[in-house]
Amino acid sequence: MPALLDMSGIPLPSAVAVLDYQTIRAERLARYAELMEIGVDEVDDNDPAMRAIELGAYRELLKRASINDSVRDTMLASASGPGLDDLGADPLYGNTARLVLDPGDPDAVPPIPPTYESDRAYRARLALAPAALSVAGPSGAYEVRTRSAHPDVVDAYVSSPNPCEILIEVLHNSSDSAILTKIAAALSGKFVRPIGDRVTVQAAARETSSKLITLYVPDGPDLLAVQQASQTRVNELLLPLCARVRSGAALSEGVANAWLGACVVPGVRSWASVGTGASDPAKAWWPMTITVIAVRSNA
């Protein structure tokens, strides 16, 4: 299966070119002055008409923002929340529902709502979903069905060591001892697996590693705020990139170090990282912990 486009690099689409309050306000003020046959500089800021102009400009700004959001919800790269769920219901994406990580407890006091997979994980599965429209013969079809079989699947690598033999190596973070059995069952339906395929599902070999990232922050920015903002970015951007299976989709140590730049947020002067990495690129590399700390430095 060809490499998927990195959707994080796609700029957000906008249906409306201008989304700036001051620009909209100036346009409305100029039109008002034209209708009143006076100059813009002659309009008194205390004129009650100014309040109407400003209110109208603000409401137009909200309307334009709403249009932009609606446009973004029509594209997989930019949709989020309910908009992404709507895309998943499209036959183009195989009517793929968001996975339930925890069903919650509606009878608890107060009720505990269910927990669903993140937009990032759901978007990645939807990008693969068209491959599942085929019977699980192409590697992409096996991969997307594997990733959809259990919410704890992080990644999967599909290969065929011999004719009619399909080997699926699964990287997961589940404590469910039957997870591989459940995945195998999901891939064995008569309308899922080609009749001649013999499918083997096994856990991917794993090398765990850890990273400690130290951020050097000059006087001024709050250390805790910088640290929390950086840790959030690392968790959202870096960790998913480090969860890969086999050399076909492996993230090398060098590339991972380059991506560590994702930890740099406003207020950071420089940074450094230490820790263990992968020694065997043929194994799955999954840094289980990436910890960010911020320290004061004016050097």
RODO-681607 format. One record per residue (C-alpha): residue number from 1; residue in one letter; x negated, y negated, z. Coordinates in steps of 0.2 Angstrom, whole numbers, plus 5000, padded with zeros to 4 digits. Each point is the difference from the previous one (the first is absolute). Example, Ala and Ser with C-alpha at 12.3 -4.5 7.8 and 13.67 -1.06 7.14 Angstrom:
<sites>
@resi->1 resn->A X->4938 Y->5022 Z->5039
@resi->2 resn->S X->4994 Y->4983 Z->4997
</sites>
This chain:
<sites>
@resi->1 resn->M X->5000 Y->5000 Z->5000
@resi->2 resn->P X->4993 Y->4983 Z->4995
@resi->3 resn->A X->4995 Y->4988 Z->5014
@resi->4 resn->L X->5014 Y->4990 Z->5007
@resi->5 resn->L X->4999 Y->4981 Z->4998
@resi->6 resn->D X->4995 Y->4991 Z->5016
@resi->7 resn->M X->5016 Y->4990 Z->5003
@resi->8 resn->S X->4992 Y->4990 Z->5014
@resi->9 resn->G X->4991 Y->4990 Z->4987
@resi->10 resn->I X->5015 Y->4995 Z->4990
@resi->11 resn->P X->5006 Y->4982 Z->5004
@resi->12 resn->L X->5017 Y->4998 Z->5006
@resi->13 resn->P X->5012 Y->4995 Z->4986
@resi->14 resn->S X->5011 Y->4984 Z->5001
@resi->15 resn->A X->5015 Y->4996 Z->4990
@resi->16 resn->V X->4999 Y->4982 Z->5005
@resi->17 resn->A X->4984 Y->4990 Z->4996
@resi->18 resn->V X->5001 Y->4987 Z->5013
@resi->19 resn->L X->5003 Y->5005 Z->5019
@resi->20 resn->D X->4994 Y->4984 Z->5008
@resi->21 resn->Y X->5012 Y->4989 Z->5011
@resi->22 resn->Q X->4991 Y->4984 Z->4997
@resi->23 resn->T X->5001 Y->5002 Z->4981
@resi->24 resn->I X->5018 Y->5004 Z->5001
@resi->25 resn->R X->5003 Y->4985 Z->5011
@resi->26 resn->A X->4991 Y->4989 Z->4988
@resi->27 resn->E X->5010 Y->5006 Z->4985
@resi->28 resn->R X->5017 Y->4997 Z->5009
@resi->29 resn->L X->4994 Y->4983 Z->5007
@resi->30 resn->A X->4995 Y->4994 Z->4982
@resi->31 resn->R X->5017 Y->5006 Z->4993
@resi->32 resn->Y X->5009 Y->4990 Z->5014
@resi->33 resn->A X->4990 Y->4984 Z->4997
@resi->34 resn->E X->5004 Y->5002 Z->4981
@resi->35 resn->L X->5018 Y->5001 Z->5003
@resi->36 resn->M X->5000 Y->4985 Z->5012
@resi->37 resn->E X->4989 Y->4991 Z->4987
@resi->38 resn->I X->4987 Y->4996 Z->5013
@resi->39 resn->G X->4982 Y->5005 Z->5002
@resi->40 resn->V X->4995 Y->5015 Z->5011
@resi->41 resn->D X->4990 Y->4988 Z->5012
@resi->42 resn->E X->5016 Y->4990 Z->5003
@resi->43 resn->V X->5009 Y->5014 Z->5008
@resi->44 resn->D X->5000 Y->4997 Z->5019
@resi->45 resn->D X->4995 Y->5015 Z->5010
@resi->46 resn->N X->5014 Y->4996 Z->5012
@resi->47 resn->D X->5013 Y->5001 Z->4986
@resi->48 resn->P X->5013 Y->5013 Z->5004
@resi->49 resn->A X->4997 Y->5006 Z->4982
@resi->50 resn->M X->4983 Y->5006 Z->5004
@resi->51 resn->R X->5007 Y->5012 Z->5013
@resi->52 resn->A X->5011 Y->5008 Z->4986
@resi->53 resn->I X->4985 Y->5000 Z->4988
@resi->54 resn->E X->4989 Y->5009 Z->5013
@resi->55 resn->L X->5014 Y->5012 Z->5005
@resi->56 resn->G X->5003 Y->5004 Z->4982
@resi->57 resn->A X->4981 Y->5003 Z->4996
@resi->58 resn->Y X->4999 Y->5012 Z->5015
@resi->59 resn->R X->5015 Y->5010 Z->4995
@resi->60 resn->E X->4993 Y->5001 Z->4982
@resi->61 resn->L X->4983 Y->5006 Z->5007
@resi->62 resn->L X->5009 Y->5014 Z->5009
@resi->63 resn->K X->5010 Y->5004 Z->4984
@resi->64 resn->R X->4984 Y->5001 Z->4990
@resi->65 resn->A X->4992 Y->5011 Z->5013
@resi->66 resn->S X->5015 Y->5012 Z->5000
@resi->67 resn->I X->4999 Y->5001 Z->4981
@resi->68 resn->N X->4981 Y->5004 Z->5001
@resi->69 resn->D X->5003 Y->5013 Z->5014
@resi->70 resn->S X->5014 Y->5008 Z->4989
@resi->71 resn->V X->4988 Y->5001 Z->4985
@resi->72 resn->R X->4986 Y->5008 Z->5011
@resi->73 resn->D X->5012 Y->5013 Z->5006
@resi->74 resn->T X->5002 Y->5006 Z->4982
@resi->75 resn->M X->4982 Y->5005 Z->4998
@resi->76 resn->L X->4992 Y->5015 Z->5009
@resi->77 resn->A X->4984 Y->4990 Z->5004
@resi->78 resn->S X->5009 Y->4986 Z->5009
@resi->79 resn->A X->5016 Y->5007 Z->5007
@resi->80 resn->S X->5001 Y->5003 Z->5019
@resi->81 resn->G X->5013 Y->5005 Z->5013
@resi->82 resn->P X->5017 Y->5003 Z->4993
@resi->83 resn->G X->4995 Y->4995 Z->4983
@resi->84 resn->L X->4987 Y->5014 Z->4999
@resi->85 resn->D X->5014 Y->5012 Z->5006
@resi->86 resn->D X->5011 Y->4994 Z->4986
@resi->87 resn->L X->4986 Y->5004 Z->4987
@resi->88 resn->G X->4998 Y->5017 Z->5008
@resi->89 resn->A X->5018 Y->5004 Z->4996
@resi->90 resn->D X->4997 Y->4997 Z->4981
@resi->91 resn->P X->4999 Y->5016 Z->4990
@resi->92 resn->L X->4984 Y->4993 Z->4993
@resi->93 resn->Y X->4992 Y->5003 Z->5017
@resi->94 resn->G X->5009 Y->5017 Z->5002
@resi->95 resn->N X->5013 Y->4994 Z->5012
@resi->96 resn->T X->4986 Y->5001 Z->5013
@resi->97 resn->A X->5006 Y->4995 Z->5018
@resi->98 resn->R X->4988 Y->4993 Z->5013
@resi->99 resn->L X->4994 Y->5013 Z->5012
@resi->100 resn->V X->5006 Y->5000 Z->5018
@resi->101 resn->L X->4985 Y->5001 Z->5012
@resi->102 resn->D X->5011 Y->5001 Z->5016
@resi->103 resn->P X->5019 Y->5002 Z->5000
@resi->104 resn->G X->5001 Y->4990 Z->5016
@resi->105 resn->D X->5014 Y->5003 Z->5012
@resi->106 resn->P X->5017 Y->4991 Z->4997
@resi->107 resn->D X->5007 Y->5007 Z->5017
@resi->108 resn->A X->4986 Y->4992 Z->5010
@resi->109 resn->V X->5003 Y->4984 Z->5011
@resi->110 resn->P X->4996 Y->4989 Z->4991
@resi->111 resn->P X->5000 Y->5010 Z->4984
@resi->112 resn->I X->4984 Y->5004 Z->4992
@resi->113 resn->P X->5000 Y->4996 Z->4981
@resi->114 resn->P X->4992 Y->5012 Z->4988
@resi->115 resn->T X->4982 Y->4996 Z->4994
@resi->116 resn->Y X->4997 Y->5001 Z->4981
@resi->117 resn->E X->4983 Y->5001 Z->4990
@resi->118 resn->S X->4992 Y->4983 Z->4996
@resi->119 resn->D X->5002 Y->4990 Z->4984
@resi->120 resn->R X->4983 Y->5004 Z->4995
@resi->121 resn->A X->5002 Y->5019 Z->5002
@resi->122 resn->Y X->5017 Y->5000 Z->4991
@resi->123 resn->R X->4994 Y->4989 Z->4986
@resi->124 resn->A X->4985 Y->5012 Z->4997
@resi->125 resn->R X->5013 Y->5015 Z->4999
@resi->126 resn->L X->5011 Y->4990 Z->4988
@resi->127 resn->A X->4986 Y->4997 Z->4989
@resi->128 resn->L X->4997 Y->5019 Z->4998
@resi->129 resn->A X->5018 Y->5004 Z->5000
@resi->130 resn->P X->5002 Y->5000 Z->4981
@resi->131 resn->A X->4988 Y->5015 Z->4999
@resi->132 resn->A X->5012 Y->5010 Z->5011
@resi->133 resn->L X->5013 Y->4998 Z->4986
@resi->134 resn->S X->4991 Y->5015 Z->4992
@resi->135 resn->V X->5000 Y->5017 Z->5007
@resi->136 resn->A X->4984 Y->5001 Z->5011
@resi->137 resn->G X->4988 Y->5004 Z->4987
@resi->138 resn->P X->4990 Y->4984 Z->4998
@resi->139 resn->S X->4989 Y->4996 Z->5015
@resi->140 resn->G X->5009 Y->4984 Z->5003
@resi->141 resn->A X->5016 Y->5010 Z->5002
@resi->142 resn->Y X->4993 Y->5011 Z->5013
@resi->143 resn->E X->4992 Y->4985 Z->5009
@resi->144 resn->V X->5016 Y->4990 Z->5001
@resi->145 resn->R X->5010 Y->5015 Z->5006
@resi->146 resn->T X->4987 Y->5004 Z->5013
@resi->147 resn->R X->4999 Y->4983 Z->5006
@resi->148 resn->S X->5019 Y->4999 Z->5001
@resi->149 resn->A X->5002 Y->5017 Z->5009
@resi->150 resn->H X->4995 Y->4994 Z->5017
@resi->151 resn->P X->4998 Y->4982 Z->5007
@resi->152 resn->D X->4983 Y->5004 Z->5008
@resi->153 resn->V X->4991 Y->5004 Z->4983
@resi->154 resn->V X->4987 Y->4987 Z->4998
@resi->155 resn->D X->4993 Y->5006 Z->4983
@resi->156 resn->A X->4999 Y->5015 Z->4989
@resi->157 resn->Y X->4988 Y->5007 Z->4987
@resi->158 resn->V X->5006 Y->5012 Z->4986
@resi->159 resn->S X->4988 Y->5012 Z->4990
@resi->160 resn->S X->5001 Y->5016 Z->4991
@resi->161 resn->P X->4985 Y->5011 Z->5004
@resi->162 resn->N X->5007 Y->5013 Z->4988
@resi->163 resn->P X->5013 Y->5002 Z->4987
@resi->164 resn->C X->5018 Y->5000 Z->5008
@resi->165 resn->E X->4992 Y->4996 Z->5017
@resi->166 resn->I X->5004 Y->4984 Z->5008
@resi->167 resn->L X->4991 Y->4994 Z->5015
@resi->168 resn->I X->5007 Y->4986 Z->5010
@resi->169 resn->E X->4989 Y->4992 Z->5014
@resi->170 resn->V X->5009 Y->4990 Z->5012
@resi->171 resn->L X->4994 Y->4986 Z->5012
@resi->172 resn->H X->5012 Y->4997 Z->5014
@resi->173 resn->N X->5001 Y->4993 Z->5017
@resi->174 resn->S X->5014 Y->5012 Z->5007
@resi->175 resn->S X->5000 Y->5010 Z->5016
@resi->176 resn->D X->5013 Y->5011 Z->4991
@resi->177 resn->S X->4992 Y->5017 Z->4998
@resi->178 resn->A X->5012 Y->5005 Z->4987
@resi->179 resn->I X->4997 Y->4985 Z->4989
@resi->180 resn->L X->4991 Y->5010 Z->4986
@resi->181 resn->T X->5013 Y->5013 Z->5000
@resi->182 resn->K X->5014 Y->4986 Z->4998
@resi->183 resn->I X->4990 Y->4993 Z->4986
@resi->184 resn->A X->4998 Y->5016 Z->4991
@resi->185 resn->A X->5018 Y->5004 Z->5002
@resi->186 resn->A X->5004 Y->4983 Z->4992
@resi->187 resn->L X->4989 Y->5004 Z->4985
@resi->188 resn->S X->5007 Y->5017 Z->4997
@resi->189 resn->G X->5018 Y->4997 Z->4994
@resi->190 resn->K X->5005 Y->5008 Z->4984
@resi->191 resn->F X->5003 Y->4983 Z->4992
@resi->192 resn->V X->4984 Y->4993 Z->5007
@resi->193 resn->R X->4986 Y->5012 Z->4997
@resi->194 resn->P X->4996 Y->5007 Z->4983
@resi->195 resn->I X->5004 Y->5018 Z->5000
@resi->196 resn->G X->4982 Y->5005 Z->4996
@resi->197 resn->D X->4992 Y->4989 Z->5013
@resi->198 resn->R X->4993 Y->5008 Z->5016
@resi->199 resn->V X->4999 Y->4986 Z->5013
@resi->200 resn->T X->4988 Y->4999 Z->5015
@resi->201 resn->V X->5002 Y->4986 Z->5013
@resi->202 resn->Q X->4986 Y->4998 Z->5012
@resi->203 resn->A X->4993 Y->4986 Z->5011
@resi->204 resn->A X->4986 Y->4989 Z->4993
@resi->205 resn->A X->4983 Y->5001 Z->5007
@resi->206 resn->R X->4998 Y->4985 Z->5011
@resi->207 resn->E X->4986 Y->4989 Z->5006
@resi->208 resn->T X->5005 Y->4988 Z->5013
@resi->209 resn->S X->4991 Y->4984 Z->5003
@resi->210 resn->S X->5001 Y->4984 Z->5009
@resi->211 resn->K X->4996 Y->4982 Z->4997
@resi->212 resn->L X->4997 Y->4985 Z->5012
@resi->213 resn->I X->5001 Y->4983 Z->4991
@resi->214 resn->T X->4993 Y->4985 Z->5010
@resi->215 resn->L X->5006 Y->4983 Z->4994
@resi->216 resn->Y X->4990 Y->4985 Z->5005
@resi->217 resn->V X->5011 Y->4985 Z->5003
@resi->218 resn->P X->4993 Y->4982 Z->5003
@resi->219 resn->D X->5007 Y->4989 Z->5014
@resi->220 resn->G X->5018 Y->4995 Z->4996
@resi->221 resn->P X->5011 Y->5015 Z->4994
@resi->222 resn->D X->5008 Y->5010 Z->5014
@resi->223 resn->L X->4990 Y->5017 Z->5000
@resi->224 resn->L X->5016 Y->5011 Z->5004
@resi->225 resn->A X->5010 Y->4992 Z->4986
@resi->226 resn->V X->4986 Y->5003 Z->4988
@resi->227 resn->Q X->4997 Y->5018 Z->5006
@resi->228 resn->Q X->5018 Y->5004 Z->4999
@resi->229 resn->A X->5002 Y->4993 Z->4982
@resi->230 resn->S X->4985 Y->5009 Z->4994
@resi->231 resn->Q X->5006 Y->5017 Z->5008
@resi->232 resn->T X->5017 Y->4998 Z->4992
@resi->233 resn->R X->4992 Y->4997 Z->4983
@resi->234 resn->V X->4988 Y->5015 Z->5002
@resi->235 resn->N X->5014 Y->5011 Z->5005
@resi->236 resn->E X->5011 Y->4995 Z->4985
@resi->237 resn->L X->4986 Y->4999 Z->4986
@resi->238 resn->L X->4985 Y->5010 Z->5005
@resi->239 resn->L X->5006 Y->5015 Z->5009
@resi->240 resn->P X->5012 Y->5006 Z->4986
@resi->241 resn->L X->4985 Y->4999 Z->4988
@resi->242 resn->C X->4989 Y->5011 Z->5011
@resi->243 resn->A X->5013 Y->5014 Z->5000
@resi->244 resn->R X->4995 Y->5009 Z->4984
@resi->245 resn->V X->4998 Y->5018 Z->4995
@resi->246 resn->R X->4985 Y->5007 Z->4991
@resi->247 resn->S X->4988 Y->4992 Z->4988
@resi->248 resn->G X->5014 Y->4997 Z->4987
@resi->249 resn->A X->5007 Y->4986 Z->5010
@resi->250 resn->A X->4987 Y->4998 Z->5014
@resi->251 resn->L X->4995 Y->4983 Z->5007
@resi->252 resn->S X->4981 Y->5000 Z->5001
@resi->253 resn->E X->4991 Y->4993 Z->5014
@resi->254 resn->G X->4994 Y->4985 Z->4990
@resi->255 resn->V X->5017 Y->4995 Z->4993
@resi->256 resn->A X->5007 Y->5002 Z->5018
@resi->257 resn->N X->4987 Y->4988 Z->5007
@resi->258 resn->A X->5005 Y->4988 Z->4986
@resi->259 resn->W X->5018 Y->5001 Z->5005
@resi->260 resn->L X->4995 Y->4996 Z->5018
@resi->261 resn->G X->5000 Y->4982 Z->4994
@resi->262 resn->A X->5019 Y->5002 Z->5002
@resi->263 resn->C X->4997 Y->4997 Z->5018
@resi->264 resn->V X->4995 Y->4982 Z->4997
@resi->265 resn->V X->5013 Y->4988 Z->5005
@resi->266 resn->P X->5000 Y->4981 Z->5003
@resi->267 resn->G X->4988 Y->4995 Z->5014
@resi->268 resn->V X->4987 Y->5014 Z->4997
@resi->269 resn->R X->4983 Y->4994 Z->4996
@resi->270 resn->S X->4992 Y->5017 Z->4997
@resi->271 resn->W X->5003 Y->5019 Z->5004
@resi->272 resn->A X->4991 Y->5016 Z->5002
@resi->273 resn->S X->5005 Y->5018 Z->5001
@resi->274 resn->V X->4993 Y->5016 Z->5007
@resi->275 resn->G X->5006 Y->5018 Z->5001
@resi->276 resn->T X->4999 Y->5017 Z->4992
@resi->277 resn->G X->5006 Y->5003 Z->4982
@resi->278 resn->A X->5002 Y->5015 Z->4988
@resi->279 resn->S X->4985 Y->5011 Z->4997
@resi->280 resn->D X->5008 Y->5011 Z->4988
@resi->281 resn->P X->5010 Y->4992 Z->4985
@resi->282 resn->A X->5009 Y->5016 Z->4996
@resi->283 resn->K X->5009 Y->5000 Z->5017
@resi->284 resn->A X->5014 Y->4989 Z->5005
@resi->285 resn->W X->4994 Y->4984 Z->5009
@resi->286 resn->W X->5012 Y->4993 Z->5012
@resi->287 resn->P X->4994 Y->4987 Z->5012
@resi->288 resn->M X->5011 Y->5003 Z->5015
@resi->289 resn->T X->4996 Y->4984 Z->5009
@resi->290 resn->I X->4995 Y->4983 Z->4994
@resi->291 resn->T X->4998 Y->4988 Z->5014
@resi->292 resn->V X->4998 Y->4981 Z->4999
@resi->293 resn->I X->4992 Y->4989 Z->5013
@resi->294 resn->A X->4997 Y->4981 Z->5000
@resi->295 resn->V X->4986 Y->4992 Z->5008
@resi->296 resn->R X->4994 Y->4982 Z->5002
@resi->297 resn->S X->4985 Y->4995 Z->4989
@resi->298 resn->N X->4994 Y->4983 Z->4994
@resi->299 resn->A X->4985 Y->5007 Z->4990
</sites>
